[in-house]
Amino acid sequence: SPLKYKSEIADVQNCMANLYCKLERYSEAEEMYKLSLDNYKYLAETDSTIYCKDLAMVQSNLANLFALTNRYSEANELYLSALEHYTILAQTFPSVYEPHLAQIQNNIANLYMAINLYEESEIMYKASIIIRNRFSKINLNAYGKELIDTKKNLAYLYYKAQRYNESENLYKNCIEAYDSLMQQTHQQYCSELFYCNYWLGRTMQQSNKFQESVVAFRASLDLYEGIPDQEKPTEIYWQCLYYLMSSYAQVKNYAEAYSCGEVLLPILKAYYESDKQKWMKDYVNQMISQIFKAILLGKYQQCEKYAIEALQIDSSQYYLIYPNYAMSLLMQGKVSEAEKIYSFYKEDLKEIFLDSIIEYEELKIIPEERKKDVERIKAMLKEEK
């Protein structure tokens, strides 16, 4: 019949649109979704009991595309229409359509979080969790991961809303749930656990729980090794290293912080060499951070190496580099070289030099045999012209 052919055409158009989305050919995907949508609208007007579900499906797919391409208003309109259809369908056939309803609620919550409507987003996530929690008790294999994924999304919402205790508790709940799911389904969730532990660490840092965050970041890095190479999230990996390094520094474990930096720097250097404009700031800032830790650990040659390279790449950061570089020289007994830097930049960096020296004195790392030289440099810096 004509309606049957129209339905088959609409289905093919939707499938083609899905394929175009996977290929990131979004304009063509949008065109196909809209053609499919027009056909299903016509069919739903003819027989809503049969075609309402298909209409809702294509509305949801097109809304996902709009959300992906930051067309949030258009996405919201389609999501809400699909939500209305699935709500009606779920009332008649809950076992069939409530999972679809939960997915729409999750997607709307994602959209609301993206546009900072946190209260509305939380309501949608919690509604989705209620449904998914019920279905996961019936079939853990089919619905367990979806439940945890929505909880993970809600945990991130709490992080963004600065509700760190709630975020931390929910991330911990997700980690326990993934571990339990692995034991029961014998499937691997290394990637999901990697992200959960990473964001747990970030959340703990916001609550000044730096030692606890070290454990979370370490767990995240261990899990990274189990992720297939083609799926490894390399950018989150280097960020995990960075935040682990910062937590070690906060608890004054400078040796571990320095070790993290040594792993991190080659990664950032490779990024920098591939795109100098994009990665220069990150690479140079990490070298500056490493200079400070190198001095604390007495690794003066490494300090000089990073200082020289950082200056060559971005000399505008001299005011951050020279105070530590000069102190490194001074501690090695290269007094004349250090004095040249202090003298040359005295007018510009006097207060920064003095603050840097005081900081190292308070850390009690200046060798006894260098203290007279340090006092002489301080006196020179304080001299008025």
N, C-alpha and C positions, 0 to 999 in steps of 0.2 A: 504494500500500500504506500501512497505518497508520504504518510506520516512516518512509516518505518524507514523509508529512504532518507527522509529529513533527519531522523534520529541518528542514523548511521553516519550521515555527513557531519552532523554536529560532533559526534564522538571522534571521528577522524580529525576534525579541526582542532579539538581539544588536545588530542594526542600529538598532533604536529606542533601545537603551541608549547606543550611540555618539552618536546624535543628542542625547539628553538631556545627555550629558557636554559636548558642544559648546555647548549652551545653558546650561550650569552648573546644570542641574536634577539634582543629584547623588542625591537620595533616589529619584527616579523611575528614574534610570539604574541604581542599585544593585538596585532591585526587578526591573527587566527582565533585568539580567545574571544574577541568581540564578534567575529562571525559565528562562532559556536554559541556564544551567549544569545545572539539574536535568534538563532534557530531554536534554542531551548526555551526562550521566552514565548515564542510562537507555539511550541509544543505544549508548554505548561498551561497556556491559556486554553488549549484544546482539551487537555487531560492532566490536571495538576497532580492527581494521585500517582501517576506514572512518572511524570517528568520533573516534578518539583525537586527531587533529589539531585537530578542531573543539572538543573539550573543552579542550585546552591553550590554544587561542586565546581562549576565553571566560574561562578562569582568568586568563590574562595581562591581559585587558582589565579584569576586576574588580579584580585586584591593582593595576593602574595607578590605578584610581579610589581604592582604599584608600590607596595611597601619596600621591596628590594631596591627600587629606583627612586626612593624618597618622595613619592607622590602620595603623601599620607592622607590628604583629604579624600582623594578618589578611592584609596584603599579602604578607608574607614566606612565610606558609604556602601561599598560592596560587601565588606565584612558584616556590617549590621544587617544587610538584606539577607545574606546567607545564614546569619545567626537566627533570624526570624524564621526562615524556612526549616532549619534543622530543629529549632525548638518545637515547632508544630509536629514535625515528623517524629521526634523523640517521644512526644506524648502518646503517640499511637504505637510506635515500634521502638521502645527504649533500648532493647538489647542490640538493635541494628544501628540506630542513629545517635545514641548518646555518645559513643566514642567520637563521632564526627562533630558533635556539639562541643565536646571537650577540646577538640583540636582548634575549632574556630575561636573559642574563648581564649585559648592559649595564644593564638595568633593576634587577636585583638589586644590582649594584654601586652604582647611584644610591641605592637604599634603604639599603644598609649605610653609605654615606658620610653620609647624613642622620642616622643614629643613631650616628655616630662609631665604627663598626667599620671602621677604616681598613685594617687588614691584609686582612680578608676582602673588602673592597671592591676593593683593588688586585688580588687574585687573580682576581676576576671580570672586572674591566676587561681584564686581560692575556689572559685566556682568550678574551674577545670580540674583542680586537685580533688575535689569531692567526688566527681564522676570517675576520675582515673583511679582513685584509691579503691572505690567499690569494684571496678572491673579488674584491677590487679589482684584482688582477693579471689576472684573467680578464675582468672587465667594469668598467672604471673609472667609466663613466657611472652604472651602477646601484649600485655599492658604494663608490665613492671617498669620497663625503661622509660615509657612515655610519662609515667607518674613522676619518676625521679627527674626527668628532664624539665618538667614544669616546676617542680620544687626548686631545681637549680636556677631556673629563670627568676623565680620569686626571690631567691637568696641574692641574686645580682641586683634586683630591684631594691631590696633593702640596703644593699651596699651603696647604690647610687643615691638613695634617700638618706644616707648617713645614719641608718638604723643598724649599727654595726653588731650589737649583741644578737639581734634577731638574724642577721645575715650569717654570723658565725655559727649559731646553733643550727641553722638550716643547712649550711654547707656540710657540717659534721654529720647531720642526718642523711644527706645525700651520699656521702662517702661510705657510711655504714650500709646504706641501702644497696649501693653498687657492689660492695664486697659480698653482701648476702646474695645478691642476684647472680654474681659470678659463681658462687658455691652451688646454687640451685640449678642454674641453667648451663653451667660449664662454658659460658661465653666470656670473651675478654672485653673489658671496658677500660683499657689503659688510657685511651685518649680522654674519655669522660672523667676518669679519676685524676688525670693530669690537670685538667682545667679546674676541677673542684678543689684540689689541694692548692693550686696556684692562687685562686681567689680567696680561699680560706686564709692563706698567708697574708694576702693583701688586706683582708678584713682585720686580721689580728694586728697588723701594723698600725692601722687606724686607731686601734684601742691601746696602742703602746705595749702590746704583748709581743715584744720582739723575740724573746727566747722561744716562745711557742710558735711564732711564725717561721723560725728557722726549721723546725721539725716539718712543718707543712711544705715549705719550699723544697726541702731535701726530698721529701716523699714525691713531690711533683717531678723533680729532676730524675729520680730513679724510675718513675713510671714512663718518662719520656723515652727511655731506652727500649721499652717494649712496644712502642708505636711503630708500625711499618714505615719504612723510609719515605714512601710516597705520600704518607699522611702526616708526617711530622710537622707540627706548627712551629717553624723555626723562629719566627718573630716573638712568639710568646715564650719560647725557650730562653732567648737572650734576656728578655724582660724578667723572667724568673731568676736567672743568674744575678741580674742587677739588683732585684729586691732582696734576694738572699744576702748578697754582699752588703747592702745597706743595713739589714738586720744584724748581721755580724758586727758591723761597725758600731751600731747602737749599743750592743752589749760588750763593746770594747774587745772583741775577739778579732784583732787586726790581722793576725796571721791567716785566718780563714777568709776574711774579707779580701785580703790581698790575693789569695789563691783563686777566689772567684773572679777577681779582676783579670788575672792572667789567662783564664779560660775565655772570658768575655771579650777582651781586647782583639784577638785575632778575628773573631766573628764580626765585630764592628769595623775592623779594618777592611775586611772583604766587602762589607756593605759599602763602606766609604769609597773603595776603589771602583765599585760598580756604579755609584751615583754620588759624586763628591758633594754636590750642592745639598742633597737631601740628608746625607749622613755625617757631614763634617762636624756639626755641633755635638752630636752624640759621641762621636769618636774622640774628639778633642776633650770634651768634658770628662770622659772616662779616663783618659790619660792624666788629666789634672788630678782626678781623684786618686789614681794609682800613685802619682808622685808623692802625695801626702802620706799614704800608707807605707810606701817604700822607705821614706825617712824614718817613720816610727819603728820599722823593722831593721833599720841599718842597711838597707839595700841601696846604697848611694849611687852605684853605677847605673842601676835600673832607673833611678830617679833622674839622673842626667840624661839618659837615653830618651825617656818619655818627654822630659822638658824640652829638649832640643827639637824633637819631632813635632810636638804640639805647637811650638813657636813657628816652625817652618810652615805648618799647615794654616794656622790662624794666629798671626802675631797680635791681633786685637785683644787676645786674652792674656797679654803680658802681665797685667796687674794681678792675675791669679797664679801665674806660673813663676814669675821671678822671685816672689817672697820665699817659696819653697825651694826653688832651684838654688838660690843664694845660700839658704840655710844648709842645704845638702853639701854644698862646697865647703862651707864653714866647718861643718862637722867632720869632714874628711881632712881638715887641715889645709885646704886650698884657700888660705886666707886672702891672698892678693886677688885671686879671681873673684871671690865673693865680694871683696871690698869694692872692686870695679863696678859690680852690679849695684850695690847699695849706693855708691857715690853717684853713678850716672842717673839713677832713677829716684834719688833722694827727694827732689823737689815735687815730683809727681806722686810718689808712693810712700812718703815718709810714715804716715799713720798706719798704712797697711803693713809696712815692714815691721814697725814696732809692735803692732798687735800680733803679728805672726811669731815674732821672737818670744813675746810674753806667753803665747799659747804653748810653744815648745818648752819653755821653762816650767810651766805648770804641769806639763806631761812628764817632766823630770827625765828627759832623754838626752839632754846635752851632756856630752862627756866632760868629766872634771877638767881635763887638760885643755878644753876649748872654752871654758867659761870666761877667762880673761879676754879672749878675742871677742866673745859675744858682748861683753860689757863695753869694750872699746867701740864696737860697731854701734851699739845703742847710744853711746855718748856722741859719736860722730853724727848720727841721725838727728839727735836732739839739738845739735849746734845750730844757732841762728847764723844767717849769712851776715 
